[in-house]
């Protein structure tokens, strides 16, 4: 995929812009402080590791079966 493709450029620019840590201080639903988990995204031969805030109260990892995670 050519870097001069405007759609490719827009996607990579967007993902590049969200790779900085977010400043989420609390869960909008319950107010608990979030934990950040790194998620890996790949597109067009590039890979990004992006921290996502996860609420340990609303989305506890203990409720996810390990073979489905």
BELGI-V444156 format. One record per residue. N is the residue number from 1. SS is DSSP state (2 for helix, 1 for strand, 0 for the rest). NEAR is the number of other ideal C-beta (glycine too) atoms within 10 Angstrom. Layout:
BEGIN
n ss near
N SS NEAR
N SS NEAR
END
This chain:
BEGIN
n ss near
1 0 12
2 0 7
3 0 8
4 0 7
5 0 12
6 2 7
7 2 8
8 2 15
9 2 13
10 2 10
11 2 15
12 2 17
13 2 9
14 2 9
15 2 17
16 2 11
17 2 8
18 0 13
19 0 11
20 0 9
21 0 10
22 0 12
23 0 6
24 0 15
25 0 9
26 0 12
27 0 17
28 0 10
29 0 10
30 0 10
31 0 10
32 0 12
33 0 12
34 1 20
35 1 13
36 1 13
37 1 11
38 1 9
39 1 11
40 1 8
41 1 12
42 1 9
43 1 12
44 0 14
45 0 6
46 1 13
47 1 10
48 1 15
49 1 9
50 1 16
51 1 17
52 1 13
53 1 17
54 1 16
55 1 18
56 0 14
57 0 12
58 0 12
59 0 13
60 0 10
61 2 11
62 2 5
63 2 6
64 0 10
65 0 6
66 0 6
67 0 5
68 0 5
69 0 6
END
